[in-house]
Amino acid sequence: MRYIGITKIFHLGISSDNSSITNMMESLNTEQKCREYLEELLWNGDPICINCGSEREDHYKLKKDGEFNGIYKCKDCRRNFNVKIGTMFENSAISLRKWFYAIYIFTSHKKGISSHQLARDIGVTQKTAWFMLSRIRHSLSSEKINKFDGVTQVDETFVGGKNHKKSWQKRVENTQGRSTKTKAVVFGLLSNGKVSTEIVPNTKGKTLTTIIKNMVKRGSIVVSDGWKGYSQVHKHYEHKSIPHTKGQYVKDNYHTNSIEGFWSLLKRGILGIYHSVSPKHLQLYCDEFSFRYNTKDFDEGNRFNFALYCAFEGRLTYEELIA
C-alpha cells in the first residue's frame, strides 16, 4: 500500500461527518453534494482539467437551463471536463449516491459484500453490482507498497480446488496439500501491519526469492516457515526460518502468525461472502482484502475518503473485465 496522498486526505478539512453509513447518507443525500464532496477531495478546491492538467479556480462553469451540473470548460485548452473523467465513475449511469454507498459498505465490512447483496441494497441488477465492485477493487489495487523494511513475514497459501465441493465427474485426483493442479498460489509479505499479495505460478525458490528481493529492503529480517523455497533467502537477508513441520511456531520471538492470520481472513471472506473466486479475478480480491487490512487503523470516514481518492487512478471497462 503506497500511502502517498493520505496526509493530504487527513488535512483536507472536509466537513461532512462520515463516521457511519447513516451519517454519510444524511450528509451526502443529493447528487450535487456527492459531486461537490468528490471535487473537494480530488481537487482540493481548484478544478483540474483532465485534458491539459491546468489547475485554476476560474475555469468556466457551463450551465444547462440555468443550472450548473459540474461541467467545466478549461480556460487554457478550451475543452470540457468534469470530476468524474479519469475515475471509476466516468461514463457510469449509476448515481454517485449509489456509488458512495457501495464504496462505504465495501470498505467498512471486514469481509466485503457480495454482488447479490449490493444489488438488493441499492436497487440495481446483480451484473451491475458485480461490475461496480470490480471497478472498486481495480481502483484499490493501484495502491501498492513500494518496499518493506524491518522484520518482514513471508508465506504462501493455496486458494481453490476443493474436490468435495465438485461433482464426481469434475473431481481431479492428487490435488491435496500444495498441489497447483486446481489451486492458485498467493504469495504474501507482511511488515509493520501492512500486507502485500501477489499471485505466483509456483512456490519455487527462484520465484519467491525474486519477489522478496524486489519488495524487501536489504538489511531487513525475513521470517518464513521451513519451506525449501526460502533456502536461498539467507544470502540476501537475515533469515529466520520457523520449522512448522517440527511443531515449532515461534523462534527467538519471531513468527509468521500475522501473515497466516491474514490468510485466514482472506479465505473466510472468500468462502463466506463470495463462495468461490476464479483464478482470473483472484488478484483483485486479494487486493481488496489487503486494502481493508492495511487501513484497519483508519476510522470509517478516512477509509472512505482514501477509497474515493484511489478512484482517481483510473477506471476498469467492462470489456477489460471480461476479456
Secondary structure by P-SEA (a helix, b strand, c coil): ccccaaaaaaacccccccccaaaaaaaaccaaaaaaaaaaaacccccccccccccccccbbbbcccccccbbbbcccccccccccccccccccccaaaaaaaaaaaaaccccccaaaaaaaccccaaaaaaaaaaaaaaaacccccccccbbbbbcccccccccccccccccccccccccccbbbbbbcccccbbbbbbbccccaaaaaaaaaacccccbbbbbcccccccccccccbbbbbcccccccccccccaaaaaaaaaaaaaaaacccccccccaaaaaaaaaaaaaaaccccaaaaaaaaaaaccccccccccccc
